[in-house]
């Protein structure tokens, strides 16, 4: 009898998670405002190169040479990643969505080219839920790794992997 209740509870939990993913709409705070991307909320489901919180902060992607080629490398990197969909791509800004395979959760990922500081800032945030269990951080490390491999800039990979580690 207990197995029936556990089975029904699990089924309801899975159904609830699926409903959360279908009801999540694109946030209205995306895009560039005053030269910045949106701040991360207080939930641990976001990382950003603009964040000040140790648990949400990651260094921006350093640009070694041509900024336009660097943005193309970002596009190339994300276009080959599972679940990625490029929503908009402009000269200095990229917005894409990553959808998880099972529950269809959507994460918004943005990139902003800062030509003056020779970096690409980014923000990767889950639309729903509280904790992402490190998915956004891992994704941004993977993007950085792919860019480094594609451009031959192994120092970027080392810098990314030494990013802030959670306690």
Secondary structure, DSSP 8 states (H G I E B T S, - for coil): -HHHHHHHHHHHHHHHHHHHHHH----TT-S-BTTB-----SSSSEEESS--STTTB---EE--S-HHHHHHHHHHHHHTSTTEEEEEE-SSEEEEEEE-TTT--EEEEEEEEETTTTEEEEEEEESSSS--TTHHHHHHHHHHHHHHHHHT-HHHHHHHHTS----
